[in-house]
């Protein structure tokens, strides 16, 4: 069908308030708003001021009241334990209401904070929804996060209670959470009143008398007693959650998400952007510790009345590179959302996509990639083996939903490889130079968004309005600074090339490491790559390409290096000055799949660096040091 995108985007631009008021009709409000947008509210304005609503009511209660209680809401699938469980909307309501009763008995009330430190189990979703039900503000911290990092979040959020589990699971290992939690509470100056602990059969833990409560026992007691906890009316502008993201100062930034605007944006995105209808199965292969898990595992699918998949596993190794296809086939998934890194890992293990043929993917319509630049080579590979559209899109923790996308529900636009699509309604995206002046089409610059930000974006940082202004609004007045670099082409497509920190200066030429990675990834023997700028006495910086080779490659490394260097020279030019290609077994990544380029660069430049809190496997950095050392770099 012809895309309605341009018509819809123009409608938003002509009258943003009318556009979002219409979208807000998809949400149940306890009290209507006084203003769609209040320009004088908060730091840059507020959405749906005066309105009252509740996220949990909109995610669960209204579907049960509307006669859809027997529809499946959540499917838990854990290839690590071999367990699966399906929950209807009615069953989800029972779980969430019981946990809300437990929290209420612990004295947790509207406006109190609750930290959720959980593995990928259904109880993590119930915890988020139970907090929303009673008006408490949740802050999810990755299960297994280091004690020191957890302690800083405890001190910043000052939670009344913490919900956690005895352990988390990785392929081949059990991670005990309780010692990490106990140590974090020791380190923190703030003390929670109580900890609710889910005992997992893979490894149980000792409960601390007077503080710790057994999750299963407490919830079962609330169910037996027939406890009923109504949804608390909260203001549209009240915080739903605080999600901490890394800060450049080492102090994490608490991104605040409001309630009403977030619901409106998420509900609109499910059908218009992702093309998913109520009742269909949608799978975001992420973690509830990330913004993707908040928005597209828990809240958006349930707001929309869809079925959400909660997956405790990895794209490879649980048990093989076909696990994604099994999930899609077994659960009738129509659309999947994951990180490009996951597909690069699958491509490395199964380069010809032979495992795809073992599964029935007839219901599967669309693959969405986000979280890191999706190189064209990976997109083309996924298109070929899956035979469905592969949609790259771009957003941030701060925005809560996509800023740019190829909107499937409005009708797919022509795909441009390397571009995460076009700006979504609400986002007036510009590219400017360092002085804030708009640059011409195709010219690399700073990607910024004209204020006000649309519903669902962060209104501020937790207890830090000035830090919010300084970090995001001060450098380009009137605009939100994304800290990404890119360009917009003559057709209005956005190209995100790197974080602004990853634009390197080679002999006065500003070059994008993302552009080089795109070329390196096309080499037939390269499964994954990362390009960073390393210090050079003559040119200031020169690029260094780290490459992970595909399984079974037995050619000489020297030959591959010469070919990669030549490819970059031909496509980008001699000015790129790429001469160093370092083969590595694997790349260091965060648990959401982002490559830790800045840390690699610091190691290469012999600068001081700290172990990133979000790293998936710290041992990889030792491997990087060894590989660089073999080339005489960083030693």
C-alpha positions as CSV (number, residue, x, y, z in Angstrom):
1,X,0.0,0.0,0.0
2,X,1.1,3.6,-0.5
3,X,2.6,5.1,2.7
4,X,0.5,7.6,4.6
5,X,3.7,8.8,6.4
6,X,4.1,12.2,4.7
7,X,0.4,13.1,5.2
8,X,0.5,12.0,8.9
9,X,3.8,13.8,9.7
10,X,2.4,17.0,8.0
11,X,-0.7,16.7,10.1
12,X,1.4,16.5,13.3
13,X,3.5,19.5,12.2
14,X,0.5,21.6,11.3
15,X,-1.2,21.1,14.8
16,X,0.8,19.1,17.3
17,X,-1.7,19.5,20.1
18,X,-4.6,18.3,18.0
19,X,-2.5,15.4,16.8
20,X,-1.6,14.2,20.3
21,X,-5.1,14.9,21.6
22,X,-6.4,12.5,19.0
23,X,-3.8,9.9,19.8
24,X,-4.7,10.3,23.6
25,X,-8.2,9.0,22.9
26,X,-6.7,5.5,22.8
27,X,-5.9,5.8,26.5
28,X,-8.4,5.5,29.4
29,X,-8.3,8.7,31.6
30,X,-9.8,9.0,35.1
31,X,-9.9,12.8,34.6
32,X,-9.4,14.7,31.3
33,X,-6.6,17.2,30.8
34,X,-6.8,20.9,31.3
35,X,-4.2,21.5,28.6
36,X,-2.8,19.1,25.9
37,X,0.5,21.0,26.3
38,X,1.5,23.4,29.0
39,X,4.4,25.4,27.7
40,X,5.3,26.9,31.1
41,X,5.4,23.5,32.9
42,X,8.6,21.8,34.1
43,X,11.8,22.5,32.1
44,X,10.5,22.7,28.6
45,X,6.8,22.1,29.0
46,X,4.5,19.3,30.0
47,X,1.9,17.1,28.2
48,X,-1.7,16.5,29.3
49,X,-1.5,18.6,32.4
50,X,-4.4,18.2,34.9
51,X,-5.3,14.7,33.6
52,X,-5.3,11.7,35.8
53,X,-4.8,8.1,34.8
54,X,-2.9,4.9,35.7
55,X,-0.5,2.8,33.6
56,X,-1.5,-0.6,35.2
57,X,-5.2,0.1,34.6
58,X,-4.5,0.8,30.9
59,X,-2.2,-2.2,30.5
60,X,-4.3,-4.9,32.2
61,X,-7.6,-3.9,34.0
62,X,-9.2,-2.3,31.0
63,X,-8.6,-5.4,28.8
64,X,-10.1,-7.7,31.4
65,X,-13.1,-5.4,31.9
66,X,-13.4,-5.2,28.1
67,X,-13.9,-9.0,27.8
68,X,-10.4,-10.0,26.8
69,X,-9.2,-11.5,30.0
70,X,-8.6,-14.9,28.5
71,X,-6.3,-13.6,25.8
72,X,-2.6,-14.3,26.4
73,X,-0.8,-11.2,27.7
74,X,2.7,-12.6,28.4
75,X,4.7,-15.6,27.3
76,X,7.8,-16.5,29.4
77,X,10.2,-18.6,27.5
78,X,13.5,-19.6,29.1
79,X,15.7,-21.9,26.9
80,X,18.3,-21.8,29.8
81,X,15.9,-23.6,32.2
82,X,13.7,-25.2,29.6
83,X,10.6,-23.6,31.2
84,X,7.8,-21.8,29.5
85,X,4.7,-20.3,30.9
86,X,1.8,-18.3,29.4
87,X,-0.3,-15.8,31.4
88,X,-3.7,-14.5,30.3
89,X,-4.6,-10.9,31.0
90,X,-6.8,-12.1,33.9
91,X,-3.9,-14.2,35.3
92,X,-1.6,-11.2,35.0
93,X,-4.1,-9.0,36.8
94,X,-4.2,-11.6,39.7
95,X,-0.4,-11.6,39.9
96,X,0.0,-7.9,39.8
97,X,-2.8,-7.2,42.3
98,X,-1.4,-9.6,44.8
99,X,2.1,-8.1,44.6
100,X,0.6,-4.6,44.9
101,X,-1.0,-5.8,48.1
102,X,2.3,-7.0,49.4
103,X,4.0,-3.6,48.6
104,X,1.1,-1.7,50.2
105,X,1.5,-3.8,53.4
106,X,5.2,-2.8,53.4
107,X,4.1,0.8,53.5
108,X,4.9,1.6,49.9
109,X,2.6,4.4,48.7
110,X,2.1,6.8,45.8
111,X,5.4,8.7,45.0
112,X,7.6,6.2,46.9
113,X,10.4,4.6,44.9
114,X,11.0,0.8,44.5
115,X,14.1,-0.6,43.0
116,X,13.6,-3.8,40.9
117,X,16.8,-5.9,40.6
118,X,15.6,-8.9,38.7
119,X,16.4,-11.5,36.1
120,X,14.3,-12.0,33.0
121,X,11.4,-13.7,34.7
122,X,7.6,-12.8,34.6
123,X,7.9,-11.4,38.2
124,X,10.0,-8.6,36.9
125,X,7.1,-7.4,34.7
126,X,4.6,-7.9,37.6
127,X,6.9,-5.8,39.8
128,X,6.9,-2.9,37.4
129,X,3.1,-3.1,36.9
130,X,2.4,-3.5,40.7
131,X,4.4,-0.3,41.3
132,X,2.5,1.5,38.6
133,X,-0.8,0.2,40.1
134,X,-0.2,1.9,43.5
135,X,1.5,5.0,42.1
136,X,5.0,4.1,43.3
137,X,7.9,5.0,41.0
138,X,10.0,2.0,39.9
139,X,13.6,2.0,39.0
140,X,14.8,-1.2,37.3
141,X,18.5,-2.0,37.7
142,X,19.9,-4.9,35.7
143,X,20.0,-8.1,37.7
144,X,23.6,-9.0,38.5
145,X,24.7,-5.4,38.2
146,X,27.8,-4.7,40.4
147,X,27.2,-3.8,44.1
148,X,28.9,-0.4,43.8
149,X,26.7,0.6,40.9
150,X,23.6,-0.7,42.6
151,X,24.5,1.3,45.7
152,X,24.8,4.6,43.8
153,X,21.3,4.0,42.5
154,X,19.9,3.2,45.9
155,X,21.4,6.4,47.3
156,X,20.0,8.5,44.4
157,X,16.5,6.9,44.2
158,X,16.1,6.3,48.0
159,X,13.8,3.3,47.6
160,X,11.3,2.3,50.2
161,X,11.6,-1.3,49.1
162,X,13.7,-3.4,46.7
163,X,12.3,-6.4,44.7
164,X,15.0,-8.9,43.8
165,X,15.7,-12.6,43.2
166,X,18.1,-15.2,44.6
167,X,19.9,-15.6,41.3
168,X,20.1,-14.9,37.6
169,X,21.1,-17.3,34.8
170,X,23.6,-17.1,32.0
171,X,24.4,-20.0,29.7
172,X,26.4,-22.4,31.8
173,X,26.4,-20.4,35.0
174,X,24.3,-19.2,37.8
175,X,24.8,-15.6,39.1
176,X,24.0,-15.2,42.8
177,X,22.1,-11.9,43.2
178,X,21.6,-11.8,47.0
179,X,25.3,-11.3,47.9
180,X,25.5,-8.4,45.4
181,X,22.3,-6.9,46.8
182,X,23.4,-7.3,50.5
183,X,26.8,-5.7,49.7
184,X,25.1,-2.8,47.8
185,X,22.9,-2.1,50.8
186,X,26.0,-2.1,53.0
187,X,27.7,0.4,50.7
188,X,24.7,2.7,50.4
189,X,24.0,5.4,53.0
190,X,20.2,4.9,52.3
191,X,18.5,1.8,53.7
192,X,15.4,0.3,52.2
193,X,12.7,-0.8,54.7
194,X,12.3,-4.2,53.1
195,X,13.5,-6.5,50.3
196,X,11.1,-8.9,48.6
197,X,13.1,-11.8,47.3
198,X,12.0,-14.3,44.6
199,X,13.6,-17.7,45.4
200,X,14.6,-19.5,42.2
201,X,15.2,-23.2,42.3
202,X,18.5,-23.0,40.5
203,X,20.0,-21.3,43.6
204,X,18.1,-20.2,46.7
205,X,19.5,-17.8,49.3
206,X,19.3,-17.0,53.0
207,X,16.8,-14.2,53.8
208,X,17.9,-11.5,56.2
209,X,15.6,-11.5,59.3
210,X,13.5,-8.4,59.8
211,X,14.2,-7.1,56.3
212,X,13.7,-9.8,53.6
213,X,10.4,-11.2,52.6
214,X,9.8,-14.4,50.5
215,X,8.1,-13.2,47.3
216,X,6.2,-16.4,46.6
217,X,4.9,-16.8,50.1
218,X,3.8,-13.2,50.4
219,X,2.0,-13.2,47.0
220,X,0.4,-16.5,47.7
221,X,-0.9,-15.1,51.1
222,X,-2.4,-12.1,49.4
223,X,-4.2,-14.3,46.8
224,X,-5.5,-16.6,49.6
225,X,-6.8,-13.6,51.5
226,X,-8.5,-12.4,48.3
227,X,-6.8,-9.0,48.6
228,X,-8.1,-6.3,46.2
229,X,-6.0,-3.3,45.4
230,X,-7.5,-0.6,43.2
231,X,-5.4,1.4,40.7
232,X,-4.3,4.7,42.2
233,X,-5.1,7.8,40.1
234,X,-1.9,9.6,39.3
235,X,-1.3,12.8,37.4
236,X,-0.4,12.4,33.8
237,X,2.8,14.4,34.6
238,X,3.7,12.2,37.6
239,X,6.8,10.0,37.2
240,X,6.1,6.4,36.2
241,X,9.7,5.4,36.6
242,X,13.4,6.5,36.8
243,X,15.8,4.6,34.6
244,X,19.5,5.2,35.2
245,X,21.8,5.6,32.2
246,X,25.6,6.2,32.3
247,X,26.7,9.7,33.0
248,X,30.0,11.2,31.7
249,X,30.9,12.2,35.3
250,X,30.5,8.7,36.6
251,X,27.4,9.7,38.5
252,X,24.5,7.9,36.7
253,X,21.7,10.0,35.2
254,X,18.2,9.2,36.4
255,X,16.0,9.5,33.3
256,X,12.5,10.3,34.4
257,X,9.5,9.0,32.4
258,X,6.1,10.6,33.0
259,X,2.9,8.6,33.0
260,X,0.3,10.0,30.6
261,X,2.5,11.2,27.7
262,X,4.4,7.9,27.7
263,X,1.2,5.9,27.4
264,X,0.0,8.0,24.5
265,X,3.3,7.7,22.6
266,X,3.7,4.0,23.2
267,X,0.1,3.1,22.2
268,X,0.4,5.2,19.0
269,X,3.7,3.5,18.1
270,X,2.5,-0.1,18.3
271,X,0.2,0.0,15.3
272,X,1.5,3.0,13.3
273,X,5.2,2.4,13.6
274,X,5.5,-1.4,14.3
275,X,2.4,-2.5,12.4
276,X,1.2,-4.7,15.2
277,X,-2.5,-5.3,15.9
278,X,-4.1,-6.1,19.3
279,X,-4.1,-9.8,19.9
280,X,-0.9,-10.4,17.9
281,X,2.4,-11.6,19.4
282,X,5.2,-9.1,19.5
283,X,8.7,-9.9,20.7
284,X,11.3,-7.4,21.9
285,X,14.4,-9.6,22.5
286,X,15.9,-7.3,25.1
287,X,16.1,-7.0,28.9
288,X,13.7,-5.2,31.3
289,X,16.9,-3.4,32.6
290,X,17.0,-1.4,29.4
291,X,14.6,1.1,28.0
292,X,13.6,-1.3,25.3
293,X,12.4,-3.7,27.9
294,X,10.4,-1.0,29.7
295,X,8.7,0.3,26.5
296,X,8.4,-2.8,24.3
297,X,8.4,-5.9,26.6
298,X,6.2,-4.6,29.3
299,X,4.3,-1.4,28.6
300,X,3.6,-0.9,24.9
301,X,2.4,-4.4,24.0
302,X,0.1,-4.6,27.0
303,X,-1.3,-1.1,26.5
304,X,-2.1,-2.3,22.9
305,X,-3.7,-5.5,24.0
306,X,-1.0,-7.6,22.2
307,X,0.9,-10.7,23.5
308,X,4.4,-10.0,24.7
309,X,7.3,-12.5,24.8
310,X,9.7,-12.4,27.8
311,X,12.8,-14.3,26.8
312,X,15.5,-15.6,29.2
313,X,18.2,-16.6,26.8
314,X,20.8,-15.5,24.2
315,X,20.7,-15.3,20.4
316,X,23.4,-18.0,20.3
317,X,24.3,-20.8,22.7
318,X,20.8,-21.4,24.2
319,X,21.2,-23.9,22.6
320,X,22.2,-22.7,19.1
321,X,21.8,-19.9,16.6
322,X,18.3,-21.1,15.8
323,X,16.7,-20.1,19.1
324,X,15.2,-16.9,17.7
325,X,13.5,-18.9,14.9
326,X,12.1,-21.4,17.4
327,X,10.5,-18.6,19.5
328,X,9.0,-16.9,16.5
329,X,7.6,-20.2,15.2
330,X,6.3,-21.6,18.5
331,X,4.6,-18.4,19.7
332,X,3.4,-17.1,16.3
333,X,5.4,-13.9,16.6
334,X,4.5,-11.3,13.9
335,X,7.2,-8.8,14.6
336,X,10.5,-9.0,16.5
337,X,12.6,-6.1,17.8
338,X,16.3,-6.8,18.7
339,X,19.8,-5.3,18.5
340,X,21.9,-5.6,15.3
341,X,24.5,-7.2,17.5
342,X,22.3,-10.2,18.0
343,X,22.0,-10.8,14.3
344,X,25.7,-10.4,13.8
345,X,26.2,-13.1,16.4
346,X,23.7,-15.4,14.6
347,X,25.3,-14.6,11.2
348,X,28.7,-15.5,12.6
349,X,27.5,-19.0,13.8
350,X,25.2,-19.8,10.9
351,X,26.4,-17.7,7.9
352,X,24.1,-19.3,5.4
353,X,21.1,-19.1,7.6
354,X,20.6,-22.9,7.4
355,X,18.8,-23.1,10.7
356,X,16.0,-20.8,9.5
357,X,14.6,-23.6,7.3
358,X,13.9,-25.8,10.3
359,X,11.1,-23.6,11.5
360,X,7.7,-22.3,10.3
361,X,8.0,-18.5,10.2
362,X,4.8,-18.0,8.1
363,X,3.3,-15.6,10.6
364,X,6.4,-13.5,10.9
365,X,6.1,-10.2,9.0
366,X,8.8,-7.7,10.1
367,X,12.2,-7.6,11.9
368,X,13.1,-4.3,13.7
369,X,16.7,-3.5,14.7
370,X,17.8,-0.7,17.0
371,X,20.3,0.0,19.9
372,X,23.3,0.4,17.7
373,X,24.0,1.2,14.1
374,X,22.7,-1.6,11.8
375,X,25.3,-2.0,9.1
376,X,23.8,-2.6,5.7
377,X,25.6,-6.0,5.4
378,X,23.7,-7.4,8.4
379,X,20.4,-6.0,7.2
380,X,20.8,-7.5,3.7
381,X,21.8,-10.9,5.3
382,X,18.7,-10.8,7.5
383,X,16.5,-9.9,4.6
384,X,17.8,-12.7,2.5
385,X,17.5,-15.5,5.1
386,X,14.2,-14.3,6.6
387,X,12.5,-13.0,3.5
388,X,10.8,-10.2,5.4
389,X,11.3,-6.4,5.6
390,X,14.2,-5.5,8.0
391,X,13.6,-2.1,9.6
392,X,16.4,-0.1,11.2
393,X,15.2,2.6,13.6
394,X,16.8,5.0,16.1
395,X,15.9,6.2,19.6
396,X,17.4,6.6,23.0
397,X,16.7,5.9,26.7
398,X,15.8,9.5,27.0
399,X,13.1,9.4,24.3
400,X,11.3,6.2,25.3
401,X,10.2,5.4,21.8
402,X,11.6,5.8,18.2
403,X,12.7,9.2,17.0
404,X,13.1,7.9,13.4
405,X,11.7,4.8,11.8
406,X,10.3,3.3,8.6
407,X,6.7,3.3,9.8
408,X,5.3,-0.1,8.9
409,X,1.8,0.6,10.1
410,X,1.6,3.8,7.9
411,X,2.9,1.9,4.9
412,X,6.6,1.1,4.4
413,X,8.7,3.7,2.6
414,X,11.6,2.7,0.3
415,X,14.4,1.3,2.4
416,X,17.8,3.1,2.3
417,X,20.5,0.9,3.7
418,X,22.4,2.6,6.5
419,X,19.5,4.9,7.4
420,X,17.1,4.4,10.4
421,X,14.4,5.9,8.4
422,X,12.6,9.2,8.6
423,X,11.6,11.4,11.6
424,X,8.5,10.2,13.5
425,X,5.6,12.6,14.4
426,X,6.7,14.7,17.4
427,X,10.3,14.8,16.3
428,X,11.5,17.8,14.3
429,X,15.0,16.5,13.7
430,X,17.8,18.9,12.4
431,X,21.5,18.6,11.7
432,X,23.6,21.5,12.8
433,X,27.3,22.5,13.0
434,X,29.1,23.1,16.3
435,X,27.8,26.7,16.3
436,X,24.2,25.5,16.0
437,X,23.7,26.5,12.3
438,X,21.8,24.1,10.1
439,X,24.0,22.3,7.6
440,X,23.2,21.3,4.0
441,X,21.7,17.9,3.0
442,X,24.3,15.2,3.1
443,X,26.7,17.1,5.4
444,X,27.7,15.5,8.7
445,X,26.9,17.4,11.9
446,X,25.2,17.3,15.3
447,X,21.8,15.7,15.3
448,X,19.4,17.7,17.4
449,X,15.6,17.8,18.0
450,X,13.6,21.1,18.1
451,X,11.9,21.7,21.4
452,X,9.4,20.8,22.8
453,X,10.0,17.1,22.9
454,X,6.9,15.1,22.2
455,X,4.9,13.0,24.7
456,X,6.8,10.2,26.3
457,X,10.3,11.8,26.3
458,X,12.1,12.6,29.5
459,X,10.8,15.8,31.1
460,X,13.9,16.1,33.3
461,X,16.5,14.0,35.3
462,X,15.6,12.7,38.7
463,X,16.1,15.6,41.2
464,X,18.4,17.3,38.8
465,X,16.7,19.9,36.6
466,X,19.9,21.9,36.1
467,X,21.9,18.8,35.2
468,X,19.2,18.1,32.6
469,X,19.5,21.6,31.1
470,X,23.3,21.4,31.1
471,X,23.5,17.9,29.6
472,X,20.8,18.2,26.9
473,X,19.6,21.7,26.3
474,X,22.4,24.2,26.9
475,X,24.7,23.6,24.0
476,X,22.1,24.2,21.3
477,X,19.5,26.6,22.7
478,X,15.9,25.7,21.6
479,X,17.0,22.1,20.8
480,X,17.6,18.8,22.5
481,X,21.1,17.5,22.0
482,X,21.1,13.8,21.0
483,X,24.9,13.5,21.2
484,X,24.7,11.6,18.0
485,X,26.3,12.7,14.7
486,X,24.8,12.2,11.3
487,X,23.2,13.8,8.3
488,X,19.9,14.1,6.6
489,X,19.8,13.4,2.8
490,X,17.9,15.2,0.1
491,X,14.9,12.9,0.6
492,X,14.6,13.6,4.3
493,X,16.1,10.3,5.5
494,X,18.3,10.4,8.6
495,X,21.7,8.7,8.8
496,X,23.2,8.3,12.3
497,X,26.9,7.7,11.8
498,X,28.3,7.7,15.3
499,X,28.1,9.2,18.8
500,X,29.6,12.7,18.5
501,X,32.4,11.3,20.7
502,X,33.1,8.8,17.9
503,X,33.7,11.4,15.2
504,X,37.4,11.3,14.7
505,X,39.7,14.1,13.5
506,X,42.2,12.8,11.1
507,X,44.6,15.5,10.0
508,X,41.8,18.1,10.3
509,X,39.2,16.0,8.5
510,X,36.1,15.0,10.6
511,X,35.4,11.4,9.8
512,X,32.7,9.0,11.0
513,X,33.8,5.7,12.4
514,X,30.3,4.4,11.6
515,X,30.9,5.0,7.9
516,X,34.2,3.0,8.0
517,X,32.5,0.2,9.9
518,X,29.9,0.0,7.2
519,X,32.7,-0.7,4.7
520,X,34.7,-3.1,6.9
521,X,31.5,-5.1,7.6
522,X,31.1,-5.8,3.9
523,X,34.3,-7.9,3.8
524,X,33.1,-11.5,3.2
525,X,35.3,-12.9,6.1
526,X,34.2,-10.3,8.7
527,X,31.4,-11.2,11.1
528,X,31.6,-8.1,13.3
529,X,33.7,-5.0,13.5
530,X,34.3,-1.8,15.4
531,X,36.4,1.2,14.3
532,X,37.8,3.6,16.9
533,X,40.1,6.6,16.6
534,X,43.5,6.1,18.3
535,X,46.0,8.8,19.0
536,X,48.6,9.6,16.3
537,X,51.5,12.1,16.7
538,X,51.3,13.2,13.1
539,X,47.5,13.2,12.3
540,X,46.0,13.6,15.7
541,X,43.9,10.5,15.3
542,X,43.9,7.5,13.0
543,X,41.3,4.8,12.7
544,X,41.9,1.3,14.0
545,X,39.5,-1.5,13.0
546,X,38.8,-4.4,15.3
547,X,37.4,-7.4,13.4
548,X,35.8,-10.7,14.5
549,X,36.2,-13.2,11.7
550,X,33.4,-15.6,10.6
551,X,33.6,-19.2,11.8
552,X,35.8,-21.4,9.6
553,X,37.9,-18.6,8.0
554,X,41.4,-20.0,7.5
555,X,42.9,-17.4,5.2
556,X,46.0,-15.5,6.2
557,X,45.3,-12.5,8.4
558,X,47.7,-10.3,6.5
559,X,45.7,-10.9,3.3
560,X,42.4,-10.0,5.0
561,X,44.0,-6.9,6.5
562,X,45.2,-5.7,3.1
563,X,41.8,-6.2,1.6
564,X,40.0,-4.3,4.4
565,X,42.4,-1.4,4.1
566,X,41.9,-1.3,0.3
567,X,38.1,-1.4,0.6
568,X,38.1,1.6,3.0
569,X,40.6,3.5,0.8
570,X,38.4,2.9,-2.3
571,X,35.1,3.8,-0.6
572,X,36.0,6.6,1.7
573,X,39.4,7.7,0.4
574,X,43.0,7.8,1.4
575,X,42.1,10.6,3.9
576,X,40.5,7.9,6.1
577,X,44.1,6.6,6.8
578,X,43.0,3.2,7.9
579,X,46.1,1.1,8.1
580,X,45.6,-1.0,11.3
581,X,43.2,-4.0,11.4
582,X,43.3,-6.0,14.7
583,X,41.7,-9.4,14.7
584,X,39.9,-10.2,18.0
585,X,37.9,-13.2,19.2
586,X,35.0,-11.0,20.3
587,X,34.1,-7.4,20.9
588,X,33.4,-6.0,24.4
589,X,29.7,-5.1,24.7
590,X,27.2,-3.9,27.2
591,X,24.4,-6.3,28.1
592,X,22.2,-4.6,25.5
593,X,24.7,-5.2,22.7
594,X,26.3,-1.8,22.4
595,X,30.0,-2.1,21.6
596,X,32.2,-0.3,24.2
597,X,34.3,1.7,21.6
598,X,35.3,4.4,24.1
599,X,36.9,1.8,26.5
600,X,38.7,0.2,23.6
601,X,40.1,3.5,22.5
602,X,41.3,4.3,26.0
603,X,43.1,1.0,26.2
604,X,44.8,1.7,22.8
605,X,45.8,5.2,23.9
606,X,47.1,4.0,27.3
607,X,44.6,6.3,29.0
608,X,43.1,5.6,32.4
609,X,39.8,3.7,32.1
610,X,37.3,2.1,34.4
611,X,35.5,-1.2,34.0
612,X,32.1,-0.2,32.4
613,X,29.3,-1.1,34.8
614,X,27.2,-2.5,32.0
615,X,29.8,-4.8,30.4
616,X,28.6,-8.3,29.5
617,X,31.9,-10.1,30.0
618,X,34.9,-8.2,31.6
619,X,37.4,-10.9,30.3
620,X,37.0,-9.6,26.8
621,X,38.9,-6.4,27.6
622,X,41.9,-8.5,28.6
623,X,41.7,-10.2,25.2
624,X,41.6,-6.7,23.5
625,X,44.7,-5.7,25.5
626,X,46.5,-8.8,24.3
627,X,45.5,-8.3,20.7
628,X,46.5,-4.7,20.7
629,X,49.8,-5.6,22.4
630,X,50.6,-8.0,19.7
631,X,50.5,-5.0,17.3
632,X,52.5,-2.9,19.6
633,X,49.5,-0.7,20.5
634,X,48.6,0.4,24.0
635,X,51.8,-1.1,25.6
